[in-house]
Amino acid sequence: QVQLVESGGGLVQPGGSLRLSCAASGRIFSSSAMGWFRQAPGKQRELVASIASGGRTNYADSVKGRFTISRDNAKNTVYLQMNSLKPEDTAVYYCHLAPWSGPPFWGQGTQVTVSS
């Protein structure tokens, strides 16, 4: 069983920065693809960024050039550095682990609010 624990959310002014972290338990982290999703009130959950086990990254168009996803396999942790935050980035952000085989796992979510 894998547990994902997110941290780093909070309230930030427009133009500010936050870094989210997601620590994973278990032994499958290094061989798994990791991702960050977000869900705003009244909207569907959407992919923000993903990083493959080999390090290849993918970003939603809305965050390209502002967000950076990275991983530290020695610490079983994935990060999302968010810069130049906008009010429309306000959402609950969820960590996602997609193993080589079997069902994916989700974190409990962390709230990010961008407001002046």
FENDANOR-V536669 format. One record per backbone hydrogen bond with DSSP energy under -0.5 kcal/mol. CO is the residue of the C=O (numbers start at 0). NH is the residue of the N-H. Records with the same first field share a line. If there is no record, write none. Layout:
BEGIN
CO: NH / NH
END
This chain:
BEGIN
2: 24
3: 5 / 107
4: 22
6: 20
9: 112
11: 114
12: 15
14: 83
15: 84
17: 81
19: 79
20: 6
21: 77
22: 4
27: 30
28: 31
32: 97
33: 50
34: 95
35: 47 / 48
36: 93
37: 45
38: 91
39: 42
45: 37
47: 59
48: 35
49: 57
50: 33
51: 54
55: 51
57: 49
59: 62 / 63
62: 65 / 66
65: 82
67: 80
69: 78
71: 74 / 75 / 76
75: 23
76: 71
77: 21
78: 69
79: 19 / 81
80: 67 / 82
81: 17
84: 14
85: 88
86: 89
90: 92 / 111
91: 38
92: 109
93: 36
94: 106
95: 34
96: 98 / 104
97: 32
104: 96
109: 92
110: 9
111: 90
112: 11 / 114
END
